[in-house]
């Protein structure tokens, strides 16, 4: 009887020793390459997530944020409200080291903004593209209308 108790206790001890992993360092849990710099002011704009997408061909993912008066309207994407801003943030994807099979954002690739001017005289769309993790302005806006069309075509996510 004592021998079987000893073997059982030994087995439980070995299982508990080998079954435990060292706790993950909290700094490893923050995805720093994918972090949006504070200089962008996305949190100051009080943007709300409108939509998200994954492009498997290019291995990228993106999130569309909206801010301004249009958030109160039923049609979030309609650009008929002055002062509205749409911001599309795009990242490269990578495998999640903490969850098998999951994909998470990697490096920040670009931030694109579409703004409707507050001017009463003319409703004018403004497009801005910032590239890379340091958000360098891109002067060459080749394909500008195509990108605006893509951003405006993103359907709002349905949340039950």
N, C-alpha and C positions, 0 to 999 in steps of 0.2 A: 504494500500500500504506500509506504513512504517512497519507494523507488518510483512508482508511477506518478506520484505528486511532484517529485523532483524533476522528472523528465518533462512533465507538463509545464512546470514553471520555467525550466530551461528553454523549452520551445517558445513559450510566450515571450520570454526575454529576448530571444534571438529575433523573433518576428518584429517586436517593437523597435529594436535597434536598427535592423535593416530596412524596415518599412518607412522610417522617417527620413525626410530630406531636410537639408539645411534651409532655413527661411530665405526667401528671395530678398535681396537688398532693395529697399524702397526706391532708390534711384534708378534701378533697372525697370521699374514698373511705369515710369514716365517716358513716353515716346518723344524724346527731345528733337530728333530730326524732323518729325511731323508737326511739331508745335508751330502755331501761327504767331509770328512776332507781335508784341504789343504795339509796335509802331504802326501796324495796320489799323488799329483802332476798331477792330470788329466788335469787341465787347462794348465799346462806347456807343456804337451805332444801335445797340440793342437789337441786333438781327435775330430773326427766328429761322430755324431750319425749314425750308420749303420742300426740298427734294434731295435725293442722293442718287448716285449711279456708279456702276462698275463697268469698265471697258476691259474685257478679257483679252482682246487682241493686243492692246497697248499696255496692259497690266497697270492700269491707272484707276483711280477712284476719285470721286468728287462730291462736294456738298454745296448746294445752292442756298444762300441765306438771303432774306429780304428784310428791309427795314423801311420805315417811313409810314405815311398815312395809308398806303394801300393795304397794309396788313389788316386793317379793320374792314376792308371790303371782302365780298364773297369771292371775287376773282383775284387771287394773289398775283398772278402773272401779268394781268392786263396793265399796260404801261400808260394808263390814262390819269394817274394821280401824280400831281406835282410833288417833288421832293422824295420820291421813292428811289431806293437803291437796291439793286440786285448784285450780289457778290458770289461768284463761283470760285471755290477753292479746289485745286486739283493736286493730288499726291500720286507718287509712284507706289505700287503695292509691294509688300513683302510678306513672307511667312511669319506668323506669330510664334515666337520662341516659347511662349507659355501655354499655347493651346494648339494641339495637333490638328492640322487641316484648316486652321483659320488664316485669313489674310487681313493684314492691318496696314494703315498708311505708313509709308516710308518717307522719303525726302519730299519736301514741299516743291512742287513743280511750278505752279503759277497761281495767281489771283487775278481774276477778271471782274471788272465792275461796269455795270450799266447804270447810269443815273439819268433821271428826267429832271431837267432844269426847273427851278422855281419861277422862272420868268413868266409873267402873265401874257406877254406879247407873242412868244413863240415857244411851242413845246418842242424841245430839242433833246435828242438822245446823246449822251456823252459816253464814250467807251474808253476804258483804261485797262491796260494789261501790265502786270508786274510779274517778273519771272525769277525763279530761284528762291532759295531760302533767305537771301538778303533782300528780296523784293525790289529788284532793279527795274526801273521803268523801261518798257519796250517801245521804241519810237516807230518801228516798222509795224504798221497795222494791216499788213496784207491779209486778206481774208476776214477783215473786220465785220462786214455784213454777214458773212457765213457764221462767225462765232456768235454774233448778236442773235441771229436766227436760232442757233442751237440752244443758247441759254434761255431764250423765250419759249422754246418748244418743250422744255422740261416740265413735265406734269407734276403738280403738287402731290406729295405723298398723302395717302389716305390713312388716317389714324383713327381706329375705332374708339 
